[in-house]
């Protein structure tokens, strides 16, 4: 019975299976208190039931009957507490449109709360892997015209300049400045969801295709743009040289 009650009243923190709302602080506290009282009452009833069996064998039916009455009283207490729990949860569910409640959702928009949520977002969004991938070829690009014996040193310098140890605090700072704790929490819920995980998984492919498209667009457009710019510069120079024209 205890397991059923706790399962019924569990405030699930899902891994991308639901979206959450922030309960009223007093309501959340009521749920926690009532839940603890149910557990205590269940434990007490189980202890009495065990004692009933023992005393029934030792002292006869009168002692057993007394304990059975006590069990009945405890069962009524449990029933009352369960009803209160159902009523309280129904109240919250009504306010939230039936959504599940996450008691760990930030209740204050503090620096600490933002940083905690930002750290989780950085991990869930695979920010480190994306950054490492973005700078993977920078060393080769910068060392293109460098003697072969110096290429390794160039790669080492790039790795040091853009190391995650240096960039991670920057990400914490940026996310904490741009988003509230509540917004960061909701972003984390997205990245925990199935579609969020798919987004992270396909982001490298998305970035590669985006860069490929940009590079192709630039390759196709730059020659034309260059000619137009040169023509504008020539026309301006001609005007200075021949003001009458």
N, C-alpha and C positions, 0 to 999 in steps of 0.2 A: 504493500500500500504506500509506503514511504517513497519508493521508487516512482510509482505512478504519479504521486502528488508533485514530486520535484520535477519530473519530466513535463507535467502539465504546466507548471509555473516557471519553468526554466526560461531565463532571459538569454536567448541564444546569440552568441557572437559568431556569425557565419563567415565562411571563406568564400565570399562572393555569391552567396545564395539569396541575399535579401538586402533591401535598403532600409536604413534605420532612422529613427527620430529620437530626439532628446527628451526624456520624460521629465516631468516636474520633479525637482529635487526631493520635496517632501513625499511625493507619491512613490518614488524609487526607494526611499528609506522605509516607507510603510511596507512595501513588498518584501524588502530584506528582513525586516523585523518579524513580519508574519511568517515568512518562510522558516526562519530560525525557530519560531515558536512551534510550528508544525513538527519540525524535526525533533525538538525536545519532547513534545507530547507523544510522538510515536515511540521514541526511545523509552519513555516512562511506561507506556502501555505494554511494550514488549517485556520490560523488566517485571511488571506486575503479573503478566500472563505466565511468565516462567515461575514466579513465586507462587502463583495459584496452584500450578501443577505439583510443586514441592510440598506446599502446606496441605494440599488435598490428601496427599499420601500420608503425611505426618500427623495431622491434627483433625482429620475428619471433615465432613461436609460443611459445617458451620463456618470455618475459616475460609474455605473455598468460596462459599456464597458471599461472604463479606468482600473478598477480593474481586469476585465477579461484578459486584455492584460498583466497586471502584473502577474497574475496567470500563463498565458502561458509562460512567461519568467522564472518563478520559476520552472515550470514543465520541461523546457528545462535544467535548471541547475541541477535538480534532475536526469534527464536522463543522462547528462554528467557525474555526479558524480557516478551514478550507473555503467556506462560503465567503468569508471576508476577502480572502486572496482572490477568488474568482471575481468578486465585485470590483476590487481595486484594479485588477488587470483589465477587466472589461472597460473600466473608466478610462484607463490609459489607451487601450486599443481603440476606443471610440474617438479619442482626441487625435490619434495618429492615423486614422483611416484603416486600422487593422494591422499596421506594420509591427514588426518585432521591435523590441527595445534593447538597446545596447547600453548598459550602465557605465561602460568605459568611454563613452563618447565625451569629448571635452566639454565641460560646463562653463569654463572661463577662457577668454581669449588672451592668455598670458604668453610671454616670451617662451617660457618653458614648455607650455602646451604646444605652441607652434613648432618649436624645434623637435619635440617628440614626434609630432605628426609628420614633420618634414623628413626626419630620419627614416621613418617607415615608408614614406613615399619614394625616397631615393632608392631604397632597397626593392620595393615592389615594382618600380618602373624600370629596374635594371639600368639606372643612370650610369653607374660605373662602367658597365660593359659597353654602353653606347658611346661614352666619352673615349674609352680605350680604342674602340673601333674607329672613331672619327680622327684620332691622332695617329693611327697605326702607320699611315703612309707619309706623315708629315716629314719624318726624318729622311725618307728616300727623296722626297721632293726638294727639301732644302739642300740635300747633299748631292743633287744631280750633277753639279759641275765641280764637285770636290774630288780631289784625288782619292783613289780607292782606299789607300791606307788611312784616310781621315774619315771615311764614311761611318765606321763604327763609333767614332767619337761624336760625330754629329747626332747619331741616333741616341747615344747616351745623354747628350745635352738636351735633346727634345724630350726624352723620357723623364728627365729630372725636372725640366721646366713645366711640363704638363702632367706631373704625377698626381695620382688620385689623392694622396695625402695633402697636397696643396689645394686641389680643386674641391674636395669634399666640404670643407668649411665654407667655401664660396657658395656652394649649392644650398647648404643649410641657411645661410644668410639671405640669399635671394628668395628662396621659397618662403622663409619666415617673414620677409618684408612684403612680398606680393600677396600672399594668401593669409586668410584668417585661420585659426585652428579648426573652426568648423568646416571651412572650405577644403582644407588639407585632409581632414577626416573623410569627407565625402569622396575626394579623389582617391584616397586609399581604398575605400569601399569599391570604387570602380575597378581599380587595378586588381582587386581580389576576385572580382567577378569573372565568369568565363570569357566574356567579350573583352574585358580588360587584359586578361592573360593573353588572349589572341592578339590584341593590339601590341603588347610588348614583344611577343614572339615575331610579329611581322614588321615591326618598326625598322630593323636593319634593311630589310628588303625595300621598304617604303623609302628610306633615306637613299639607298643606292639608285632606285629608279628616279627619284627626284633629282639627284645630282646628275644622273645621265641625261635627263631631259633638259636641265638647265645648261649643261655643257653643250649639248647639241643646238639648243636655241641660241646660245652665245656664238657658237661657231658659224651658224647660218646668218646671224644678224650683224655681227661685228664688222665684217668687211663692208657691208652697205652703210652702216652707221659711220664707219671711218671715212668713207668717201663723202658722205653728206657733211661731216664735220670739216673735212679738208676743203670742200667747196664753199662752205660758209666762211671759213678763215680766208680763203682766196678772194672771195667777193668783198670782204671787209677790207682787206689789204688793197685791192684794186680801187676801192672807193677813196681810201686815203691817198693813194698815188694819183688818182684822177678825180678830184673832187667835183669837177664839172659834170662827170658822168654819174 
